[in-house]
Amino acid sequence: MNFDRNTVIGFIVLAVLFIGYFFYTSREQQAYMREKARLDSIAATRVPVRDTAIVRQDLVVADSINQTTTAGEFSPALNTPEQLTTVENKVMKVVFTSKGGQPKAIELKNYTGIDTANAKIASSEFDKLIYRINTGANQTADIVNFNFTSTGVSKNADGSQTISFQLQSAENTSIVHQYLLKDDQYMIDFNLQLNGVSQLLTNNELNLTWQNRALQLQKDLSYEKQQSQISYRVDGDHDYTSAMSSSSETFSKPVNWVAVKQQFFNSAFIAKNNFTSGTVEWVSPPTGNTVVEATANLKIQLPATTSATIPLAFYYGPNEYKVLKQYDNDMEEMVNLGTGVFAFVKYINRWIVLPAFDFFRKFTSNYGIVILLLTLFIRLLISPLTYKSYLSGAKMKALKPEIEQLKAKHGGDQQAMSMEQMKLFREAGVNPLGGCIPALFQIPIFFALYSFFNSNVALRGQGFLWADDLSQYDSILNLPFNIPFYGDHVSLFTITATLTSLIISVYSMSMTPDQGNPVLKYMPYIFPVILLFVFNSMPSGLTWYYTVSNIITLILQFVIQNYIIDHHKILAKIAANKKKPKVKTKWQQKMEDLQEQQKKLQQMQQQRKK
């Protein structure tokens, strides 16, 4: 075969892995679409129910009567009005309600939602913490039915703030919800104090129901759903399930925390001493702006004591690795720096990419420049591999005239051509895979950066050139229709990444001996076209990175091949290698024996035909 396989094999392997990776990440999208179709079908068959004012009023009256009947010893707490209290620190604003004595709305000061206002999480009517208490003989009620009495907000010496809510019964049992907000933390410490455990709880079992509705915070809801998960830490190990379709998980072992993780934010309910067991179920509605709606039922078995304090916590904030790492409970695992079969690349991100990114952003607030500097750093890091790849290409180019002669000699006899070509490589001391192997070592970096740019909350809301937000796709044209596998917009950074990839392919193939096989010949040109479709909905930070990386590649190819690599020295070294006595390796001998067997087999088949 009279061609340089290095570049071609590299392109093929990279294309296969690349397509396989995105097939792996798109399976959940397909599952979501199937679930959406199923729910739409169910919804279409339902008979609509008239929601009249009379029906609503009857339900309110019935609910009020039921609450009054079951309130028992706590009935005085039903008639007091709801009171709202706002507590702020440097990073968040929390609105507490006396109804159930808990957070009602969370506003993040350093991040915006899709409406440019501060991002809000856990702020719907669905979001709440529920547990049932005994209110009298054979009577129970949900805690959210009662209005707690607030003791007000107190500021502590370290700058933290404490707010407490108390619910007192006529029989001197009481419940206290105490919250602590530190000055610059997204974590809300929550101490649940029960006085009269055996009277308040049956069998000393506290059954908590935590509800959370994650609303859309990115402009591409479908892509945000792909990046969302239900995460949990069970028996000391972190795990997760995609949130794109309805499902559930049952926990028979101790549970440290359960979280609803969106692309860049998460809401988590934490038991510092673990929940005993529990379940979590969720649904991803096919319509509307809800990413996922989850309900966790978690149990805590209390000792037989008169009073008990259960240390809990809520986290409402960004999926930022360093922020979550400080809590020492594996919450940083929610930051998707590499998961599934590609989980190994998270160490590249944690130990190399993330530290380098944080270092460069100390020097500039322009994140487009930060990405450019990061690209230069990574290319410098892999420069030895790059040089070896280009050096191998130069050696193969030096053998091009001899390969052309072999092609003319053997014509269409590919078997003989292959054997002679391997012999030529061995005599010249050239490794035909010398350019491919260095490229394979760069593939983990490719997947690491894909995960990094999809999960880096620091890029959220940061503009560069025509891109409004480097954490989302850039669009220079919104289409009035949807193109299958492409989308309804045109990303300019995707186009620049694709075009520069095509230029690299053209340049590389111009330096490579002609390949007769049209599939292998055109594969390097097909791959960049695939990128056009795959990258169109990717974060613009990722496509900007590949644009810069491709430009660097073109510059390096030209400089190394024209000014660094001495082609005369390469020719002289090849000539010297040909004069040296050759010792076949076991692998070379095995390959030659195999080719010889194939050649004999072909000859026998031809004789039979005659």
Secondary structure, DSSP 8 states (H G I E B T S, - for coil): --S-HHHHHHHHHHHHHHHHHHHHHHHHHHHHHHHHHHHHHHHHHS------HHHHHHHHHHHHHHHHHHHGGGGGGGSS---EEEEE-SSEEEEEETBTTEEEEEEEEEEE-TTSSEEEES-STT-EEEEEEEEETTEEEEGGGSB-EEEEEEE-TTS-EEEEEEEE-TTS-EEEEEEEE-TT-SEEEEEEEEESHHHHSGGGEEEEEEEEEEE--SS-HHHHHHT-EEEEEETTEEEEEESSS-EEEEE-S-EEEEEEE-SSEEEEEEEEEEESEEEEEEE--SSSSEEEEEEEEEEEE--S-SEEEEEEEEEEEE--HHHHHTTSSSGGGGS-SS-GGGGGGHHHIIIIIHHHHHHHTTT-S-HHHHHHHHHHHHHHHTHHHHHHHHHHHHHHHHTHHHHHHHHHHHTT-HHHHHHHHHHHHHHHT--TTTTHHHHHHHHHHHHHHHHHHHH-GGGTT--BTTBS-TTS---SEEEEEEETTTEEEE-HHHHHHHHHHHHHHHHHHHTS---S-HHHHHHHHHHHHHHHHHGGGS-HHHHHHHHHHHHHHHHHHHHIIIIIS-HHHHHHHHHHHHHS-----HHHHHHHHHHHHHHHHHHHHHHHH-
